[in-house]
Amino acid sequence: MNPPDLPWEIAAVLEPFGNAVHTVYSGVGVEGKSVLITGAGPIGLMAVAVARASGATLVAVTDLQPYRLDFARKMGADRVINVAEKDPVQTIKQLTGGKGVEVLLEFSGSEKAIHQGLQALMPGGEARILGIPSDPINFDLAGELVMRGITALGIAGRRLYQTWYQGSGLIYSGRVDLQPLITHHFAMADYKEAFALLQRGVGVKAILYPEQS
């Protein structure tokens, strides 16, 4: 149960926040490690804050939308990379002295981003994949995973109740603040306008209020 003083709009986004927490905290963790987050949607942006609060030494984020990349900076990213302008693999290699990152957190569901993320991983690194491609993708199992010693984890939703307690602790302690991600407020009757705004990529999270007309 949430404490009575938790803002209603924060409580409304704790479910997707659990997905971000599950992804960041799976496997070897991120404390003391370099991290690449592919996809700066709402859950990817939440993961930026979780990785930062959990002691990652480098948090880099890739996306196509400048609006979302600006939010990644606000949430604590050390470096944002617009993949329409720069090669993310080369940029990551430059940031890590040619080694690559230790952990990939994949939220985009984009085939290209998944391949780029794996290429940006150092040999022996770990990939945690929450993003779901809309179609089957081509995949070089030997070249991208096996021969490079990559550990790949499929992240399905969140764990009950483990990630609930982990995420709640981050929120209640003030180590993670989700308020900046709530960019718009609408009455429930205006849900079509809210969805249209988010589809245009000019918002992160929109809260619908049932009591408003």
Buried (B, 14 or more C-beta within 10 A) or exposed (E): EEEEEBEEBBEBBBEBBBBBBBBBBBBBBBEEBBBBBBBBBBBBBBBBBBBBBBEBEBBBBBBBBEBBBEBBBEBBBBBBBBBEEEBBBEBBBEBBEEBBBBBBBBBBBBBEBBBBBBBBBBEEBBBBBBBEEEEEEEEEEEEBBEEBEBBBBEBEEBBEEEBBEBBBEBBEEEEBBBEEBBBBBBBEEBEEEBBEBBEEBEBBBBBBBEEEE
